[in-house]
Amino acid sequence: MIEEKQASTYSGYLAILVLLLLHLVALVAIAVLPVLLKIPMIIIGLVLLYCWIGFFMVAPNQGRVLQLFGKYVGSERKEGLRWANPLYMKAKVSLRIRNFESGTLKVNDSSGNPIDIAAVVVWKVVETAEALFEVDDYENYVQIQSEAALRNLATTHPYDSHDDDGTDFCLRSNPEEVADLLKTEVQNRLSKAGVEVIEARISHLAYAPEIANAMLQRQQASAIVAARKKIVEGAVGMVDLALEQLSVKQIVDLNEERKAAMVSNLLVVLCGESAASPVVNTGSLYT
């Protein structure tokens, strides 16, 4: 694995002064030296002209990867005008933070249900040498590996919890945990390309259209059952409290049959969806 190292470069402003001074010396030498010595000085002057090719700019949050005839010689991250060997090839690598949003992928979750899922990955290059030399195209590599990690995450976890209490881990109900898992998996795939993943988060999650209606009915049924369960628990508590208060305050003495009838009537009133219609009984319980 190729590791990033600092290249041997120099301040461009200092290099301008040195080259101008050398050009001046070469011109003076050509003017005063004999004819036989002018030819070497002319060659030196041409070499000095070629040295001007060695200047390059480094913008903020940008790196330059330097190569000499295909050999990696180092990277430069210092901002401003720089100068290096004019024979060096100087490739730009952006170190800025970038976003990548995957397309909507259709995959099966761990329960076999088809779902549509997409994610946003925030990343940046931290190792310029690895980004250029370890993979063929690091930007395309980020896209493909991010989508592969997203597919793997979706196929190893369920879309929704099958536990009535909602305690099972699932993609829909645990967004923060899912984001951490996705970031870890994407980072493991991209570390060899010199890329750091800052954040990875699901941006779209839904059942596939062919099963969306059926799953919506299932969710509605689960919600209705959960609501009914809460209503029954509350009604039973209220009935128990009513019987207890009647007994403590000795408002009325109820036998078991009357208690059963009272419990039945209260549960119907408390659990019913429509308002109760009161009936006043002026006779006995059996008339």
N, C-alpha and C positions, 0 to 999 in steps of 0.2 A: 504494500500500500504506500502510495506517495504522500508524504507529509509536507505541509506548507513550510517554507523557510523564507527568511528575508533576503531579498536580492540586493546586489551591490549597485546602488544608484546614487546619484549626486544631485545637489541643488541645481535646477536649471538656470537660475539667475547667475550663480557663480560660474557655471559652464559657459554662459554667454560672454562674460568678461574674459575668461581664459582664452576662448576661441578667437575673440576679437584681437586680443593681445598677440596671440600666435600668428594670426593673419597679418598684423602690422609688422611683426618681426620678419615674416616670410617675404613681404613686399620690399622691405628695406634691404634684406639680404639679396633678393633678385636684382635690385637696382645697383648695388655696390660690388657684388662678387663677380669674379671672372666668369666668362662664358661657360667654361666647363663645369663650374659649380652652380650655375643657374638652373641647369636641368634637374638636378636632385631637389632644389628648392621649389621648382614648379610642381614636381610630383608631390612634395610635402604639402604644398598649397592646395592641390586637388584633394588630397586625403583629408585636409582640414575642412574643405567644403563638404565632403561626404559625412563628416562628423556631425553636421547640423541635422542629419536625419535622426540622430539619437535622442532628440527632444520629444517628450510626450507629456500629456496632462493627466492628472489623477483627480477626478471629481470627488466631492464628499460621498461617503458610503459607496465607494467604488474601489476595486482592486485591479491591478495589472499583473498578468502572469507572463513571465519572461522565459523565452526558449532560445537556445543557441543550436541551430541545425537539428532541431527535434529533441534536444536535451533540456529538461527542466532545470533552470538555474536559480529560480526564486520568484517571489511575489512582492509587489510594492503596494502599500496602502497609504503612504504619506500623501496628503493633499497638496495640490499645486503643480508647478512646473518642475519636472524632473529630467535628468539626463542619464542615459545608460549607453552601453556599447551599441553603436548603430547596427550591428549585425543581429542584435536580439529581435525576435518577434515578440510583440507586446499585445496580448489578448486581453480584452476588457471583460471583467466579471462584476456584475452588480451585487452589492452587499445590502441593498435595501430590502425592507420587509415587503413581501408580496402575498397576494391572495389567490387562491385557486378554488373555484366552485365546481364540483363534479356535476356531470349530468345526472338526471334522475335514473337510477338503476332499478331494474325489476329483479328481485331475488326472492327466494323462499326463506322464511325465518326458521328457527329451530323446530317449530311445530309443523312446518310444511306449508304454511300459509303464504301466498304470494303477496309481497309488499313493494311499494315504491319508496326509495330512499335516496337522499342526496346529502352531501356534506360540504362544509367550507373549511379549507385548510389554510392557515396563516404560517408562512415559512420564510426563511432567509438563508443565504449561503454564508457559512462560517469558515469553511476551508476551501480556498480557491483552487488549490492544486487537485484535491479530490474531486471537486465539482467538474473540472475540465478533463481529467485524465482517468478517473475511475469508472466513469459511465460515458456513453456516447453523446447523449443530449440530456443534461441534467433537468431541464425544464420539462421535457416530455417524460422523463423518468419519474419526476414528482407526480405528475398527473396519473400515470398508469399505476404506480405503486399506491397512491392514495385511494384510488378506486378499488384496487385489489384488497387493501386493508378494510375498506368500508364493506365490501362484499363478505369478507370473512367474519366481520363483527355481526353483520345482519344474519348470517346463516348459523351462528353459534348462540344466539339469544332469541327469545320469543318477542314478538311485537307487543303483546299485552300479557298481563298477569292472569294466570288461571286460578289463583288463590282468591277466595272470597274476601280476605282481609287486605289484599293488594300487597302482600309482603314479598312475593316472588320478584326477583330481578327481571326487568323487562326494558325494552327500548323506549317505550312511551312514558313510563312512570319514573324513570331514573335518568333524567337528562345529564346531570352533573357527572354521575358515575360512568355513563356511556361516553361522555366527552373525554374523560380521563383515559378510558380504555382505548378509544379511537386514537387519541394523541400518542399514547404509548406504542400502539401497533404501527402507526404511520412512522413514528420516529425510528423504531427498530428497522424499518425497511429503508429509510432514507439516510441513516447515519453514514453508510458507506459512500454516499455521494457528497459528503461534506455539507449537508443541509440540516438545519435546526428547525424543528416544528414548534412554533410558539403557541398555537392553539388549533384544535381540530374539533369541530362541532357539527352535529346533524342539523341541516337546514330545512329538510323536507322529510316527512315520515307519514305514510298513509297506507292503508290496505289497497291492493290492486283493484281496479274498477270492477272486475268480474266477481269479486267476493265482498265488495264494500257494503252493499245493501244487507247481505246476510249477517256480516259482522256488526253492522249498526243495530240490527234487530237484537243480536245477542247482547250487545252492550246495554241497550234499552231494557231488555229483560233482566239483566243483572242489576241494573239500577233500580228497577221496580221491586225486585225481590229484596234488595238491601233496604229500600225505603219501608216496605211492608214489615220487615223484621224489626226496624226501629219503632214503627208504630205499635206493633204488638207488644214489644218490651215495655214501651211507655204505658200502654193501656193496662197491662197486667200490674204494673207498679201502682197505677192510679186506683185500680180495683182493690188491690191489697191495702192501700192506704185508706180507702173509703171504709172497708170492712173493719179495719183496725180502729178507726176513729168512732164508728158507730158502736163498737164493743166497749171502748174505753169510756166514752161519754154516756153509755147506756141509753142511747136515744131510742133504740128499738131492739127487741130480743128476737133474733132470727134463728130458725132451725136450719138444718143442713139443706132441706129442700128449698127454703126461701133464699138462702145464700146462693144456691146454684142458679136460681132464677134471676137473682139480682146480678150475679156475675155475667150471666148470658146477656142480659139486657145492656149492661154497661159496656161489654165488649162489642156488641153490635153498634152502639152509639159511637164509641171511641174509634173503632176500626172502620166504620162505614165511610164510603166516599161522599154520600149525600147527607144532607142535614136530617136529623131524626124528627119524626112527627110525634110529639108527646100525646099519650093517652092517659086520662085520669080515671083510675079505677075506684069507684065509690063503694064497691062491695068487697067481698073477700077475695082471696087469691084464686079461688076456684069458681067464681061466678062471673 
